[in-house]
């Protein structure tokens, strides 16, 4: 997936299948400047979020990778479209500043692929600014706290109905800046595989930044 093409997150053409994906930010939101710098000039080396999309029923072991695709299922496309809508709803983000890579893959490999990507990159929106991938919890559940993502990036209608957090956007911004300053970013998208080395060990030894 990391060697695949980068596409704008907005305006993707429909495609079949489930799989994994990474989303990249290149904009001018000041707390994200370290991420944007590393994704500038077509480098796209630091995802801000990674995730997965599986076929209906696959969590229960009831779906095969091929059947839903032949019947027209588009879970990966649908998930990326949902993310584009979330970004578009945010008052301080622009969809033009977001790109993605994705890979259609058999359902059995999807959880492993997502876990490896999260472990390798510790993307900001997976680890510190939670809630980007959340859905509307529905009527009767809005007493829950508003996600950090929606506190920092207001605009999604359902999130405005949730209970306000005790922290303010500027508190989260300070956390983001500290987190990115303390992060060691990989210098390569390649996993280094040596004889008798398993994938997780290769991930740890893959060209960490000095």
C-alpha positions as CSV (number, residue, x, y, z in Angstrom):
1,X,0.0,0.0,0.0
2,X,2.8,2.4,0.9
3,X,4.2,2.1,-2.6
4,X,0.9,2.8,-4.2
5,X,-0.3,6.0,-5.8
6,X,-1.5,9.0,-3.7
7,X,-4.9,10.4,-4.6
8,X,-6.9,13.4,-3.4
9,X,-9.3,12.4,-0.6
10,X,-12.1,14.3,-2.2
11,X,-13.7,13.1,-5.4
12,X,-12.6,9.5,-5.4
13,X,-14.1,7.4,-8.1
14,X,-16.2,4.4,-6.8
15,X,-14.4,1.1,-6.6
16,X,-15.1,-2.4,-5.2
17,X,-13.7,-4.1,-2.2
18,X,-12.5,-3.8,1.4
19,X,-9.0,-3.0,2.6
20,X,-6.7,-0.6,4.4
21,X,-5.9,3.1,3.9
22,X,-3.7,6.0,5.0
23,X,-4.7,9.7,5.0
24,X,-2.2,12.5,4.6
25,X,-2.4,16.2,5.5
26,X,-0.6,19.0,3.6
27,X,-2.4,22.1,4.9
28,X,-1.7,25.2,7.0
29,X,-3.3,24.4,10.4
30,X,-0.5,25.6,12.6
31,X,-0.4,22.7,15.1
32,X,0.0,20.2,12.2
33,X,2.9,22.1,10.6
34,X,5.4,19.2,11.3
35,X,3.1,16.7,9.5
36,X,2.4,19.1,6.6
37,X,6.2,19.7,6.1
38,X,6.9,16.0,5.9
39,X,4.1,15.5,3.3
40,X,5.1,18.5,1.1
41,X,6.5,18.3,-2.4
42,X,4.9,14.9,-3.0
43,X,6.7,13.1,-0.2
44,X,3.6,11.9,1.7
45,X,5.7,10.2,4.4
46,X,3.6,10.8,7.5
47,X,-0.1,9.8,7.6
48,X,-2.3,11.7,10.0
49,X,-4.7,8.8,10.2
50,X,-4.8,5.1,9.1
51,X,-7.8,2.8,9.1
52,X,-9.6,-0.2,7.6
53,X,-12.9,-1.1,6.0
54,X,-14.2,-4.6,6.0
55,X,-17.1,-6.3,4.3
56,X,-20.4,-6.6,6.2
57,X,-20.3,-9.7,8.4
58,X,-16.6,-10.2,8.2
59,X,-16.1,-9.4,11.9
60,X,-18.2,-12.5,12.6
61,X,-16.3,-14.6,10.1
62,X,-19.2,-14.7,7.7
63,X,-17.9,-12.9,4.7
64,X,-15.5,-14.0,2.0
65,X,-13.3,-11.5,0.2
66,X,-14.6,-12.3,-3.2
67,X,-18.3,-12.7,-2.9
68,X,-19.1,-9.1,-1.7
69,X,-16.9,-7.6,-4.4
70,X,-18.8,-9.4,-7.2
71,X,-22.1,-8.2,-5.7
72,X,-21.0,-4.6,-5.9
73,X,-19.9,-3.9,-2.3
74,X,-17.7,-0.8,-1.8
75,X,-16.8,-0.7,1.9
76,X,-13.4,0.9,1.4
77,X,-14.7,3.6,-1.0
78,X,-17.6,4.3,1.4
79,X,-15.3,4.7,4.4
80,X,-13.0,7.1,2.6
81,X,-16.1,9.0,1.4
82,X,-17.3,9.3,5.0
83,X,-13.9,10.7,6.0
84,X,-14.0,13.2,3.2
85,X,-17.4,14.4,4.5
86,X,-16.1,14.7,8.0
87,X,-13.2,16.9,6.8
88,X,-15.5,19.0,4.7
89,X,-17.8,19.6,7.7
90,X,-14.9,20.9,9.9
91,X,-14.7,24.7,10.0
92,X,-10.9,24.9,10.2
93,X,-9.9,22.2,7.7
94,X,-10.0,22.1,3.9
95,X,-10.6,18.9,1.9
96,X,-8.1,20.1,-0.7
97,X,-5.3,19.5,1.9
98,X,-6.0,15.8,2.3
99,X,-4.8,12.9,0.2
100,X,-4.9,9.1,0.7
101,X,-3.4,5.8,-0.3
102,X,-5.4,2.6,-0.1
103,X,-5.1,-1.1,-0.9
104,X,-7.9,-3.5,-1.6
105,X,-7.0,-6.7,0.1
106,X,-8.7,-10.0,1.3
107,X,-10.5,-9.5,4.6
108,X,-8.1,-11.9,6.5
109,X,-5.2,-9.5,6.0
110,X,-7.0,-6.2,6.9
111,X,-6.6,-6.2,10.7
112,X,-2.9,-7.1,10.5
113,X,-2.3,-4.4,7.9
114,X,-4.0,-1.7,9.9
115,X,-2.2,-2.7,13.1
116,X,1.2,-2.6,11.5
117,X,0.5,0.9,10.1
118,X,-0.6,2.2,13.4
119,X,2.3,0.7,15.2
120,X,4.8,2.1,12.7
121,X,3.5,5.6,12.4
122,X,1.4,6.2,15.5
123,X,-0.8,8.6,13.5
124,X,-2.0,11.7,15.3
125,X,-5.7,11.1,14.8
126,X,-5.4,7.5,15.8
127,X,-3.5,8.1,19.0
128,X,-3.9,11.6,20.5
129,X,-6.8,13.4,18.7
130,X,-9.4,10.7,18.9
131,X,-12.8,10.6,17.2
132,X,-12.2,11.3,13.5
133,X,-13.6,7.9,12.6
134,X,-16.6,8.1,14.9
135,X,-20.2,7.9,13.7
136,X,-23.2,9.7,15.0
137,X,-24.1,7.8,18.3
138,X,-27.8,8.4,17.7
139,X,-30.5,9.9,19.8
140,X,-30.3,9.1,23.5
141,X,-26.5,8.8,23.5
142,X,-25.5,12.4,23.1
143,X,-24.7,12.6,26.9
144,X,-21.3,11.2,26.0
145,X,-18.3,13.5,25.8
146,X,-17.6,15.3,22.5
147,X,-14.5,13.6,20.8
148,X,-11.3,15.5,21.0
149,X,-11.2,15.6,17.1
150,X,-14.5,17.5,17.1
151,X,-13.4,19.8,19.9
152,X,-10.3,20.8,17.8
153,X,-12.2,20.7,14.5
154,X,-15.8,21.8,15.1
155,X,-18.4,21.4,12.4
156,X,-20.0,17.9,12.5
157,X,-23.6,18.4,13.4
158,X,-24.0,15.3,15.6
159,X,-20.8,16.1,17.6
160,X,-22.3,19.5,18.5
161,X,-25.0,17.7,20.4
162,X,-22.6,15.8,22.6
163,X,-21.5,17.1,26.0
164,X,-18.6,19.6,26.0
165,X,-15.2,18.4,27.2
166,X,-13.4,20.0,30.1
167,X,-10.6,21.0,27.8
168,X,-10.5,23.7,25.2
169,X,-9.2,23.6,21.6
170,X,-6.0,25.4,22.7
171,X,-5.3,22.7,25.3
172,X,-5.5,20.1,22.6
173,X,-3.3,22.2,20.3
174,X,-0.6,22.3,22.9
175,X,-0.8,18.5,23.3
176,X,-0.5,18.1,19.5
177,X,2.6,20.3,19.3
178,X,4.3,18.4,22.2
179,X,3.4,15.1,20.7
180,X,4.8,15.9,17.3
181,X,8.0,17.3,18.8
182,X,8.5,14.1,20.7
183,X,7.7,11.8,17.7
184,X,10.4,9.9,15.9
185,X,9.3,9.7,12.2
186,X,10.4,6.8,10.0
187,X,12.6,7.9,7.1
188,X,11.4,5.1,4.8
189,X,8.1,3.5,3.8
190,X,9.9,0.2,3.3
191,X,10.0,-2.6,5.9
192,X,13.5,-4.2,6.0
193,X,13.3,-7.9,6.0
194,X,16.3,-9.9,6.9
195,X,16.6,-13.7,7.1
196,X,14.4,-15.2,9.8
197,X,13.1,-11.8,10.8
198,X,9.3,-11.6,11.4
199,X,7.3,-8.6,10.2
200,X,6.9,-6.9,13.5
201,X,10.7,-7.0,14.2
202,X,11.3,-5.6,10.7
203,X,8.9,-2.8,11.4
204,X,10.9,-1.8,14.4
205,X,14.2,-1.9,12.5
206,X,13.1,0.0,9.4
207,X,15.2,3.1,9.1
208,X,14.1,5.1,12.1
209,X,14.9,8.8,11.9
210,X,18.0,10.0,13.9
